[in-house]
Amino acid sequence: MDAMVEVLEEELEAAFEVKDKKSLHRYVLLLTENIVGKESYQAQQLEIRSDIKILAESQKQGFELMAERFEQIDKRFEDMTNSINKRFEQIDKRFEDMLRYMDKRFEDMTNSINKRFEQIDKRFEDMLRYMDKRFEQVDKRFEDMNNRFTAMSKKFTMSSTILNIGIGLIILMIIIFEFIR
């Protein structure tokens, strides 16, 4: 990051007339910190996505294992006599209830994850708006400083012009008095 700060500072010094090197250094630090902040947010977002993929895969494997187990149970019940059919219907009902419960739980988890992503997106948008606002304030300060420097430069130029005219008149008067004598 320090290398990037130095390179940006050198490039900006070469591209613009720098009146305050400390101010330029602070500007470059703010800019690079913003870039690093975005990179860490993107890394966190990638990590969350990979966690969600892992969670979805483990749930899928769990569903596959459960499906295999239920198929085995179904096969056993088919081999049983008609006297056990009533019990088989009870087990089917429990299985359906469990699937409904699992579906509801999965839906709740999905909704929870979506809410968390929405919160993260909102925080990121708020942070970007705040940073834009801060940069606008910094730009306004720089514009005010430039305006002050321009006004001071005009005053200095005018005063040095008047001083030069005055010195020129004094020299002219000295030459005329020397010539008249």
N, C-alpha and C positions, 0 to 999 in steps of 0.2 A: 504494500500500500504506500510506503514511503517513496518507493521508486516512482509510482504513478503520480504522487504529489509533486515530486521534483520535475518530472517530465512535463506535466500540465503547467507548472509554474514557469518553466523555461519557455514553453510554447506561447503562453499568454504574454510573457515579457517580450518575446520576439515579435508578436503580432500587434501589440498595443503599446502605447506610451504609458509606462508605469510611473505613477506619482508617489505611491505608497506601497512598498514591497510587503510590509506586514499585512496590509489589507488584502493584497493579492494572495498571500499565503493563507490567510483565514478563509478566503473565498474558495480556494482550491481544496482546503481541508473539508469544508462543508460539502462540496461537490462529491469528493471521494467517499465521505462517510455515508452520503445518500446512496451511492452505488453499492457500497458494502451492505447497507441495510436491506436493499432490494434483493441482493444475492442470498442473504440469510433467510429472508421470507420465502424465496423460491425454494431453498433447500428444505425448509420446514414443510412447505406444501408438498414437495415430492415425497418426503418421509411419511406424511399423513396418507397420501395416495397409496404408497406401497403397503402401509399398515392395513388400509381398507382392502386392498387386493388379497393380502394374506388372510384377513378375516373372512372374506368371501370364499376363498379357496378352502379354508378349514371348515366352514359351514357346508360347503358343497360336499366335501369328503364325509362330513358327519351325516348329511342327508343320504349320501350313497350307501354308507355303512348301515344306516337305519333301514333303508329300502331293502338291502340284502337280507338283513335280519327278518324283516317282515315277510319277505318272500319265503324264507325258510319256515317261518311260523305257518304261513298259508299252506305250504306243501304238507306240513305235518297234520294240519287240520283236515285237509282233503282225504288223507288216509284214514282218518278216524270214522267211527260209526255215526249214524244219524242221531243217536242220543246226545252226542257232544255238539251238534250243530247250534243248539241254543247258546251254549257257552261261546262258541265261535262268533256268533252275532254280537255278544257282549264285548268281546275283545275288539271286533271291528269298530264298534261304537267308541270304545276308549281310544283306539288308534286315530279315528277321525277327530276326536276331541283334542288329542295331543297334537295332531297336525294343525288344527285350527289355532291352538295355543302357540305352536312354533311359528306359524305364519304371522300371527299377531305380534309375537315377540320380535320377529325379524323386521316387520313393518315398523314397530316402535324404534328398533335400533337404527333403521334407515332414516326415519324422521329425525332422530336425535343427531345423527351424523350430519344430515343436511342442515339442521339448525346451527350446528357448530361451524360448518363451512360458511353459512350465511353471516354468522357473527364475525368470523375471521375476515371475510370479504368486506364487511362494513367497517371493521377496524382499519383495514388496509386503505379503504377509500377515505376514511376520516384522516388517516395519517398523511395521505397524499395531498388532500385539501389543505391541511395544516402546513405541510412543507411548501406547497405552492404559495400560500399566503405569506409565509416567512420570506421566501425568495422575492416576492413582490415588494415586501417591506425593505429588504436589503437593496433591491434595485432602486427603490425610491430614495433611499439614503445616499446611494452612489450618485444618482442624478442631482440631488440637492448639493452634494459636495462638489460635483463638476460645475454646477451653476455658480457656486460660491467662488471656486477657483477661476472661472471665466470672468466673473465680475472683478475679482481682485486683479487679474491680469490686465483687464481693460483700464482699471484705475492706475495701475503701475505704468502702463504704456503711455497713458495721457499725462501723468505727472512727469515721466522722464522726457516726453516730447516738450512739455512746457519748460522744464529745466534746461533742456538743450537749446530751446529758442532763447531763453533768458541768458544763458552763458554766451550764446552767439551774439546777442545784442550787446552784452557787456564787452566782449572782445571787439566788436565793431566800433563801439564808442571809444574804447581805448585806442584803437588804431586811428580813428578820426581825430581824437585829441592829440595823439602823437604827431599826426600829420599836420595838424593846425599849429602846433607849437613851433 
